[in-house]
Amino acid sequence: MTVGRLVESGLLRRDVALAPMTTYRLGGEAAWFAEPADETELAAVLAAAREMGERVIVLGRGSNVVVADRGVAALVVHLVGAFADVAVTAGGVVEAGGGAPLAKVARASVDAGRGGLEFLVGIPGSVGGAVRMNAGCLGTETADVMIDARIVDARSGDVVVRTPAELEMAYRSTNVAVHEIVVAARFRTEAQPTDAGLARIREVTRWRRDTQPGGTLNAGSVFKNPPGDAAGRIIDHLGLKGLRCGGAVVSSRHANFFEADPGTTAQDIYDLVAVVRRRVAVATGVELEPEVKFLGEFASAPGEEAPT
Ligand SMILES: Cc1cc2nc3c(=O)[nH]c(=O)nc-3n(C[C@H](O)[C@H](O)[C@H](O)COP(=O)(O)OP(=O)(O)OC[C@H]3O[C@@H](n4cnc5c(N)ncnc54)[C@H](O)[C@@H]3O)c2cc1C
C-alpha cells in the first residue's frame, strides 16, 4: 500500500499529540503516527516509513519516556489491537503481544492458575517496553521469566525471535535497538492456585501504593541504581528532595521520582535530570545513568551536562 493510501485509510496520521499517551502527559507531537493492529498493518506502516525515509520510534504505554516539547521528527508507532492480546497455553506458557499492558499479562496468568508473573502488576508499562527496558520490581526482572521475544526490524522488515541471553538482558538494559520493535513475547509460569496469585497481586499493588508517589505525573525511577546503592538514597542524602526546575520537582516521597506540576515542560524535566546528575557527581563522584528515555531534541541545561 502506498503512503497516500495509508493516509487516506487513517492508519498513517500527521502531527499527532503524544502527551496523552505518556504518564508525564507533556511534550509535543509526532511528525507521523500509526497504530497498527496486527503484523500485516505493521509491515505496511514500516514499508511506508522506508518509502518516506522516516525514522521509526515505538511508543509503549509511555511510562518511561519524556517527549520533547518540539515533538519527535519520526514515525511513532503505537501497537494496538491484536498486539494487546494475552493467551495462556495448556502448558502454562503465557503468550503476549508487544502492546499488552503488563497488568493484563499478570492477571491473565493468575486467572489461568499460573504464577510467577504477578510482579508485573507493579509496572505500568507494556510487554514491548518491559522487554526493551528489562523492567522489574521486587527482585524479579522481565529476563527472569521471559522465554523469548519476537522482534521486527523497522529498517528491513525482518522478523527474529531472541532469547534473554541473545538480547543481553541486564539491569534495565538490553541490546534491543531503537529501530527494533518487540511485537510479542513468551513467558514461563508455574502452577499456582488462583487465590494465591490474587493475594500476591494485592501485595504488589500495596507495595506500589506504599512506596511510590501516587496521584502525581511521573515516569517512575529517573535514574538506574548505581552498583551497590540506590539512586533515590543518594539524591535524598544530598537534600535534593523538593529541588525544582520550572514545574519539574524531585518528589518528596521518593527522591528518584521526578514529578511534573501543571504547566511543566519536557525541558524542565530534562534540566532537572541534568542538575541532579551534576550535583550527585560533584558531591559523590557517582555518575548516575538516566533510566527514562528522552525522545526528540532537547536544549542542554545552562551550565550543565546533558543527561543523555
Ligand atoms: C509510577 C511508575 C512506576 C514504575 N515502576 C517501575 C518498576 O517498578 N520497575 C521498572 O522496571 N520500571 C518501572 N517504571 C517504568 C516503566 O513502567 C517501565 O520501564 C516500562 O517497562 C516501560 O514500558 P512502556 O510500555 O511504558 O514503555 P515506553 O515508556 O513507552 O517506552 C520506553 C522505551 O521502550 C521502548 N519501547 C516501548 N515499546 C516497545 C516495543 N514494543 N518494542 C521495542 N521498544 C519499545 C521505547 O521506544 C522507549 O525507548 C515505572 C513507571 C511509572 C510511571
The ligand as an SDF file (V2000), in Angstrom:
LIG
                    3D

 53 58  0  0  0  0  0  0  0  0999 V2000
    4.5450    5.0130   38.5520 C   0  0  0  0  0  0  0  0  0  0  0  0
    5.5840    4.2380   37.7960 C   0  0  0  0  0  0  0  0  0  0  0  0
    6.1880    3.1580   38.3850 C   0  0  0  0  0  0  0  0  0  0  0  0
    7.1690    2.4150   37.7010 C   0  0  0  0  0  0  0  0  0  0  0  0
    7.7500    1.3550   38.3180 N   0  0  0  0  0  0  0  0  0  0  0  0
    8.6600    0.6250   37.6570 C   0  0  0  0  0  0  0  0  0  0  0  0
    9.2520   -0.5310   38.2730 C   0  0  0  0  0  0  0  0  0  0  0  0
    8.9340   -0.8880   39.4010 O   0  0  0  0  0  0  0  0  0  0  0  0
   10.1850   -1.2140   37.5660 N   0  0  0  0  0  0  0  0  0  0  0  0
   10.5520   -0.8510   36.3040 C   0  0  0  0  0  0  0  0  0  0  0  0
   11.3870   -1.5280   35.7000 O   0  0  0  0  0  0  0  0  0  0  0  0
   10.0020    0.2240   35.6960 N   0  0  0  0  0  0  0  0  0  0  0  0
    9.0660    0.9670   36.3350 C   0  0  0  0  0  0  0  0  0  0  0  0
    8.5200    2.0570   35.7240 N   0  0  0  0  0  0  0  0  0  0  0  0
    8.9820    2.4630   34.3700 C   0  0  0  0  0  0  0  0  0  0  0  0
    8.2150    1.8470   33.2030 C   0  0  0  0  0  0  0  0  0  0  0  0
    6.8950    1.4710   33.5880 O   0  0  0  0  0  0  0  0  0  0  0  0
    8.9450    0.6310   32.6150 C   0  0  0  0  0  0  0  0  0  0  0  0
   10.2200    0.9870   32.1290 O   0  0  0  0  0  0  0  0  0  0  0  0
    8.1480    0.0080   31.4630 C   0  0  0  0  0  0  0  0  0  0  0  0
    8.7540   -1.1990   31.0910 O   0  0  0  0  0  0  0  0  0  0  0  0
    8.0610    0.9100   30.2320 C   0  0  0  0  0  0  0  0  0  0  0  0
    7.1200    0.3480   29.3550 O   0  0  0  0  0  0  0  0  0  0  0  0
    6.2810    1.2710   28.3690 P   0  0  0  0  0  0  0  0  0  0  0  0
    5.4400    0.3940   27.5430 O   0  0  0  0  0  0  0  0  0  0  0  0
    5.5670    2.3280   29.1290 O   0  0  0  0  0  0  0  0  0  0  0  0
    7.4400    1.8900   27.5010 O   0  0  0  0  0  0  0  0  0  0  0  0
    7.6170    3.4010   26.9780 P   0  0  0  0  0  0  0  0  0  0  0  0
    7.7660    4.3070   28.1590 O   0  0  0  0  0  0  0  0  0  0  0  0
    6.5390    3.7300   26.0050 O   0  0  0  0  0  0  0  0  0  0  0  0
    8.9960    3.2630   26.2420 O   0  0  0  0  0  0  0  0  0  0  0  0
   10.1940    3.0230   26.9620 C   0  0  0  0  0  0  0  0  0  0  0  0
   11.2700    2.5990   25.9690 C   0  0  0  0  0  0  0  0  0  0  0  0
   10.9300    1.3340   25.4320 O   0  0  0  0  0  0  0  0  0  0  0  0
   10.7760    1.4210   24.0260 C   0  0  0  0  0  0  0  0  0  0  0  0
    9.6520    0.5670   23.6470 N   0  0  0  0  0  0  0  0  0  0  0  0
    8.3630    0.6580   24.0360 C   0  0  0  0  0  0  0  0  0  0  0  0
    7.6180   -0.2970   23.4600 N   0  0  0  0  0  0  0  0  0  0  0  0
    8.4770   -1.0300   22.6960 C   0  0  0  0  0  0  0  0  0  0  0  0
    8.3140   -2.1510   21.8270 C   0  0  0  0  0  0  0  0  0  0  0  0
    7.1210   -2.7190   21.5950 N   0  0  0  0  0  0  0  0  0  0  0  0
    9.4190   -2.6230   21.1770 N   0  0  0  0  0  0  0  0  0  0  0  0
   10.6470   -2.0520   21.3700 C   0  0  0  0  0  0  0  0  0  0  0  0
   10.8490   -0.9820   22.1620 N   0  0  0  0  0  0  0  0  0  0  0  0
    9.7750   -0.4850   22.8210 C   0  0  0  0  0  0  0  0  0  0  0  0
   10.5270    2.8900   23.7250 C   0  0  0  0  0  0  0  0  0  0  0  0
   10.9380    3.2280   22.4030 O   0  0  0  0  0  0  0  0  0  0  0  0
   11.3900    3.5500   24.7830 C   0  0  0  0  0  0  0  0  0  0  0  0
   12.7390    3.5760   24.3890 O   0  0  0  0  0  0  0  0  0  0  0  0
    7.5290    2.7980   36.3840 C   0  0  0  0  0  0  0  0  0  0  0  0
    6.8830    3.8870   35.7710 C   0  0  0  0  0  0  0  0  0  0  0  0
    5.9200    4.6080   36.4730 C   0  0  0  0  0  0  0  0  0  0  0  0
    5.2320    5.7510   35.7990 C   0  0  0  0  0  0  0  0  0  0  0  0
  1  2  1  0
  2  3  1  0
  2 52  2  0
  3  4  2  0
  4  5  1  0
  4 50  1  0
  5  6  2  0
  6  7  1  0
  6 13  1  0
  7  8  2  0
  7  9  1  0
  9 10  1  0
 10 11  2  0
 10 12  1  0
 12 13  2  0
 13 14  1  0
 14 15  1  0
 14 50  1  0
 15 16  1  0
 16 17  1  0
 16 18  1  0
 18 19  1  0
 18 20  1  0
 20 21  1  0
 20 22  1  0
 22 23  1  0
 23 24  1  0
 24 25  2  0
 24 26  1  0
 24 27  1  0
 27 28  1  0
 28 29  2  0
 28 30  1  0
 28 31  1  0
 31 32  1  0
 32 33  1  0
 33 34  1  0
 33 48  1  0
 34 35  1  0
 35 36  1  0
 35 46  1  0
 36 37  1  0
 36 45  1  0
 37 38  2  0
 38 39  1  0
 39 40  1  0
 39 45  2  0
 40 41  1  0
 40 42  2  0
 42 43  1  0
 43 44  2  0
 44 45  1  0
 46 47  1  0
 46 48  1  0
 48 49  1  0
 50 51  2  0
 51 52  1  0
 52 53  1  0
M  END
$$$$
